[in-house]
Each structure stands twice: as C-alpha cells, then as structure tokens.
C-alpha cells in the first residue's frame, strides 16, 4: 500500500518494545506481544504499568491455580 509501519499514522510504535510502551501508556489498550517485553527479566514480574491477562488453558471457564502464574512470570 506504499506505507511503512514506521511512517504510518495508523501505527504509533515500532516493534515489540514500542507496542509494550504504547499499551502501557493507554489504560484501555490491549496488545499481543513477545513475553520478553511484558516481563522484567530481573524480577520476573510484569513490567510496571502492564498487566498480563491469564489464559484459561483447559477451557473450564476459570483460571485454575496451575494457570495462575501470570502475575509472577513463573509459569
């Protein structure tokens, strides 16, 4: 379409780090990203300002204890 991601007004970020920062700044934003940009590598907790949404892996309608590791990154 003749546009590049970096110059398009539809994209205000570049790559995974930019997406994480854009979601962090917008309280109602939702994004899909590489876990390396969602978690702090030193603390293994989500980056300040980001919340990692849990997945119901066994599709039983609840987040079971074995699925509830997203706040710590210890999955």
DOVEXMI-697988 format. One record per residue (C-alpha): z, y, x; residue number from 1; residue in three letters. Coordinates in Angstrom, 3 decimals, always signed. Last residue first. Layout:
<base zz="Z" yy="Y" xx="X" pos="NUM" code="ala"/>
...
END
This chain:
<base zz="+34.616" yy="-20.472" xx="+4.878" pos="75" code="unk"/>
<base zz="+36.994" yy="-18.273" xx="+6.853" pos="74" code="unk"/>
<base zz="+35.383" yy="-14.922" xx="+6.046" pos="73" code="unk"/>
<base zz="+38.732" yy="-13.613" xx="+4.832" pos="72" code="unk"/>
<base zz="+37.875" yy="-12.017" xx="+1.480" pos="71" code="unk"/>
<base zz="+35.065" yy="-14.512" xx="+0.894" pos="70" code="unk"/>
<base zz="+37.185" yy="-17.651" xx="+1.189" pos="69" code="unk"/>
<base zz="+37.634" yy="-18.507" xx="-2.489" pos="68" code="unk"/>
<base zz="+35.255" yy="-21.482" xx="-2.910" pos="67" code="unk"/>
<base zz="+37.894" yy="-24.073" xx="-1.925" pos="66" code="unk"/>
<base zz="+40.386" yy="-22.329" xx="-4.241" pos="65" code="unk"/>
<base zz="+37.978" yy="-22.551" xx="-7.215" pos="64" code="unk"/>
<base zz="+35.925" yy="-19.546" xx="-8.300" pos="63" code="unk"/>
<base zz="+35.393" yy="-20.201" xx="-11.999" pos="62" code="unk"/>
<base zz="+32.488" yy="-21.062" xx="-14.311" pos="61" code="unk"/>
<base zz="+32.080" yy="-24.703" xx="-13.246" pos="60" code="unk"/>
<base zz="+28.900" yy="-24.022" xx="-11.254" pos="59" code="unk"/>
<base zz="+29.965" yy="-26.059" xx="-8.193" pos="58" code="unk"/>
<base zz="+29.140" yy="-23.188" xx="-5.835" pos="57" code="unk"/>
<base zz="+30.614" yy="-20.429" xx="-7.978" pos="56" code="unk"/>
<base zz="+29.733" yy="-17.733" xx="-5.485" pos="55" code="unk"/>
<base zz="+32.132" yy="-15.018" xx="-4.406" pos="54" code="unk"/>
<base zz="+31.142" yy="-11.360" xx="-4.062" pos="53" code="unk"/>
<base zz="+31.601" yy="-9.856" xx="-0.621" pos="52" code="unk"/>
<base zz="+33.236" yy="-6.470" xx="-0.939" pos="51" code="unk"/>
<base zz="+32.228" yy="-3.686" xx="+1.415" pos="50" code="unk"/>
<base zz="+34.127" yy="-0.466" xx="+2.186" pos="49" code="unk"/>
<base zz="+35.667" yy="-1.725" xx="+5.405" pos="48" code="unk"/>
<base zz="+33.520" yy="-4.590" xx="+6.736" pos="47" code="unk"/>
<base zz="+34.585" yy="-7.882" xx="+5.162" pos="46" code="unk"/>
<base zz="+37.198" yy="-9.788" xx="+7.154" pos="45" code="unk"/>
<base zz="+36.554" yy="-11.942" xx="+10.236" pos="44" code="unk"/>
<base zz="+38.801" yy="-9.518" xx="+12.175" pos="43" code="unk"/>
<base zz="+36.688" yy="-9.277" xx="+15.349" pos="42" code="unk"/>
<base zz="+33.231" yy="-10.064" xx="+13.937" pos="41" code="unk"/>
<base zz="+33.653" yy="-7.635" xx="+11.019" pos="40" code="unk"/>
<base zz="+31.903" yy="-9.190" xx="+8.026" pos="39" code="unk"/>
<base zz="+29.021" yy="-7.924" xx="+5.846" pos="38" code="unk"/>
<base zz="+26.628" yy="-7.095" xx="+8.703" pos="37" code="unk"/>
<base zz="+26.752" yy="-10.518" xx="+10.364" pos="36" code="unk"/>
<base zz="+26.653" yy="-12.054" xx="+6.878" pos="35" code="unk"/>
<base zz="+22.963" yy="-11.050" xx="+6.618" pos="34" code="unk"/>
<base zz="+22.450" yy="-9.048" xx="+3.454" pos="33" code="unk"/>
<base zz="+21.928" yy="-9.088" xx="-0.279" pos="32" code="unk"/>
<base zz="+22.831" yy="-5.822" xx="-1.934" pos="31" code="unk"/>
<base zz="+24.748" yy="-4.388" xx="-4.862" pos="30" code="unk"/>
<base zz="+25.442" yy="-0.700" xx="-5.286" pos="29" code="unk"/>
<base zz="+27.957" yy="+0.712" xx="-7.763" pos="28" code="unk"/>
<base zz="+30.257" yy="+2.315" xx="-5.173" pos="27" code="unk"/>
<base zz="+27.380" yy="+3.732" xx="-3.064" pos="26" code="unk"/>
<base zz="+28.355" yy="+4.409" xx="+0.564" pos="25" code="unk"/>
<base zz="+28.998" yy="+0.755" xx="+1.478" pos="24" code="unk"/>
<base zz="+25.712" yy="-0.295" xx="-0.146" pos="23" code="unk"/>
<base zz="+23.755" yy="+2.190" xx="+2.006" pos="22" code="unk"/>
<base zz="+25.692" yy="+1.123" xx="+5.113" pos="21" code="unk"/>
<base zz="+25.008" yy="-2.575" xx="+4.537" pos="20" code="unk"/>
<base zz="+21.323" yy="-1.839" xx="+3.900" pos="19" code="unk"/>
<base zz="+21.055" yy="+0.229" xx="+7.058" pos="18" code="unk"/>
<base zz="+22.618" yy="-2.514" xx="+9.167" pos="17" code="unk"/>
<base zz="+20.309" yy="-5.135" xx="+7.625" pos="16" code="unk"/>
<base zz="+17.015" yy="-3.329" xx="+8.140" pos="15" code="unk"/>
<base zz="+16.133" yy="+0.341" xx="+7.804" pos="14" code="unk"/>
<base zz="+17.580" yy="+2.456" xx="+5.043" pos="13" code="unk"/>
<base zz="+16.583" yy="+4.949" xx="+2.348" pos="12" code="unk"/>
<base zz="+13.778" yy="+2.788" xx="+0.989" pos="11" code="unk"/>
<base zz="+11.991" yy="+4.096" xx="-2.124" pos="10" code="unk"/>
<base zz="+11.245" yy="+7.332" xx="-0.289" pos="9" code="unk"/>
<base zz="+9.008" yy="+5.321" xx="+2.029" pos="8" code="unk"/>
<base zz="+8.971" yy="+6.290" xx="+5.711" pos="7" code="unk"/>
<base zz="+10.974" yy="+3.486" xx="+7.332" pos="6" code="unk"/>
<base zz="+9.660" yy="+0.840" xx="+4.935" pos="5" code="unk"/>
<base zz="+6.071" yy="+1.617" xx="+5.842" pos="4" code="unk"/>
<base zz="+3.512" yy="+2.880" xx="+3.390" pos="3" code="unk"/>
<base zz="-0.250" yy="+2.227" xx="+3.042" pos="2" code="unk"/>
<base zz="+0.000" yy="+0.000" xx="+0.000" pos="1" code="unk"/>
END
